[in-house]
Amino acid sequence: MRYPIAIEPGDKRHAFGVAVPDLPGCFSAGDTLDQAIDNASEAIELWLETIIDDGGAIPAPRSITEHQKNPEFSGWVWALVSVDLAQLSDKVERVNITLPARVLRRIDAAAKEAGESRSGFIARRVMAE
C-alpha cells in the first residue's frame, strides 16, 4: 500500500514537516527531505499498527492529485511511502491457498500497481472489508 505524504519545505532553521492526509493525526518531521520521508514511513507504520491492534479499519490511500486540491497543502512537496501490511503483524502465518491462474495474475498485477507484495495486497483488501 502506498500512502501520499505532504512535505512542508524546511530551511536551515526549520525541519521539513510531514503530514499524512489519509491518516488523521499522523505526522512527522526531519532535518532533511530524506530524513522526513524515512520518519514519515515509521509514523505511518506506527499509526497503522495502532489501528490494527484496536480492531479499526485501515483507510485506503487517495491519490496525490486529489490531495493537491486541498489549499492547506499549497506549496508542499508530495511523495509516496510504501507500507506492507503483512509486515505490521507480530504474528505471521503461512497459508496455502489454491486460486485459478487468471485470478492470481490479477492479484499480482493489482499488488504491483499498489506497490505491495501479494500478501500485503490481499491483507489490505481483506482488512478494508
C-alpha positions as CSV (number, residue, x, y, z in Angstrom):
1,M,0.0,0.0,0.0
2,R,1.3,3.5,-0.9
3,Y,0.3,6.5,1.2
4,P,0.8,10.0,-0.2
5,I,2.7,12.3,2.2
6,A,2.7,16.1,2.1
7,I,6.0,17.6,3.0
8,E,6.3,21.2,4.1
9,P,9.6,22.6,2.9
10,G,12.2,23.2,5.6
11,D,15.2,25.5,5.7
12,K,18.4,26.0,7.7
13,R,16.4,26.9,10.8
14,H,13.2,24.7,10.4
15,A,12.7,21.0,9.9
16,F,10.7,19.5,7.0
17,G,7.2,18.9,8.3
18,V,5.3,15.9,7.1
19,A,1.5,15.2,7.1
20,V,-0.3,12.0,6.0
21,P,-3.6,13.3,4.8
22,D,-5.3,9.9,4.7
23,L,-4.4,9.1,8.3
24,P,-5.8,11.7,10.7
25,G,-3.3,12.8,13.2
26,C,-0.3,11.1,11.5
27,F,2.6,13.5,11.1
28,S,6.3,13.6,11.3
29,A,9.3,15.8,10.5
30,G,13.0,15.6,9.6
31,D,16.0,17.8,9.3
32,T,16.5,16.8,5.6
33,L,14.0,15.8,3.0
34,D,15.2,12.2,3.0
35,Q,15.0,12.0,6.8
36,A,11.5,13.5,6.7
37,I,10.4,10.7,4.3
38,D,12.0,8.0,6.4
39,N,10.4,9.3,9.5
40,A,7.0,9.5,7.8
41,S,7.3,5.9,6.9
42,E,7.9,5.0,10.6
43,A,5.0,7.2,11.6
44,I,2.6,5.6,9.1
45,E,3.6,2.1,10.3
46,L,3.0,3.0,13.9
47,W,-0.3,4.7,13.1
48,L,-1.5,1.6,11.2
49,E,-0.3,-0.8,13.9
50,T,-2.4,1.1,16.4
51,I,-5.5,0.9,14.2
52,I,-4.9,-2.8,13.6
53,D,-4.4,-3.5,17.3
54,D,-7.6,-1.6,18.1
55,G,-9.6,-3.5,15.5
56,G,-10.2,-0.4,13.4
57,A,-10.5,-0.1,9.6
58,I,-7.4,0.8,7.6
59,P,-8.1,3.9,5.5
60,A,-7.5,3.5,1.8
61,P,-5.0,6.0,0.4
62,R,-6.3,8.6,-2.0
63,S,-4.3,10.0,-5.0
64,I,-1.8,12.8,-4.7
65,T,-3.9,14.7,-7.3
66,E,-6.9,14.6,-5.0
67,H,-4.9,15.8,-2.0
68,Q,-3.3,18.6,-4.0
69,K,-6.7,20.3,-4.3
70,N,-6.6,20.9,-0.6
71,P,-5.4,24.5,-0.1
72,E,-3.9,23.5,3.3
73,F,-1.1,21.8,1.3
74,S,-0.4,24.6,-1.2
75,G,3.3,24.8,-2.0
76,W,4.1,21.5,-0.2
77,V,6.1,18.7,-1.8
78,W,4.5,15.3,-2.4
79,A,5.9,11.8,-2.1
80,L,4.6,8.2,-1.7
81,V,5.5,5.9,1.2
82,S,5.1,2.2,0.7
83,V,3.9,0.1,3.6
84,D,3.4,-3.7,3.5
85,L,0.5,-4.5,5.8
86,A,1.6,-8.1,6.1
87,Q,4.8,-6.9,7.9
88,L,2.8,-5.0,10.5
89,S,1.5,-8.0,12.3
90,D,3.5,-9.5,15.1
91,K,2.5,-13.0,14.1
92,V,2.8,-14.2,10.6
93,E,1.1,-17.4,9.4
94,R,2.0,-19.2,6.2
95,V,-1.1,-20.4,4.4
96,N,-1.5,-22.5,1.2
97,I,-4.4,-21.5,-1.0
98,T,-5.5,-22.6,-4.4
99,L,-6.6,-20.0,-7.0
100,P,-7.2,-20.0,-10.7
101,A,-4.1,-18.8,-12.6
102,R,-6.1,-15.9,-14.1
103,V,-7.2,-14.7,-10.6
104,L,-3.6,-14.9,-9.3
105,R,-2.3,-12.9,-12.3
106,R,-4.9,-10.2,-11.5
107,I,-3.9,-10.1,-7.8
108,D,-0.3,-9.8,-8.7
109,A,-0.9,-7.0,-11.2
110,A,-3.0,-5.1,-8.7
111,A,-0.4,-5.6,-5.9
112,K,2.4,-4.4,-8.2
113,E,0.3,-1.3,-9.2
114,A,-0.2,-0.6,-5.5
115,G,3.5,-1.1,-4.7
116,E,2.8,-4.0,-2.4
117,S,3.6,-7.7,-2.1
118,R,0.9,-10.2,-2.9
119,S,0.4,-11.0,0.8
120,G,0.3,-7.3,1.7
121,F,-2.2,-6.6,-1.0
122,I,-4.5,-9.4,0.0
123,A,-4.2,-8.5,3.7
124,R,-5.1,-4.8,3.0
125,R,-8.1,-5.7,0.8
126,V,-9.4,-8.1,3.5
127,M,-8.9,-5.6,6.3
128,A,-10.8,-3.0,4.2
129,E,-13.8,-5.3,4.2
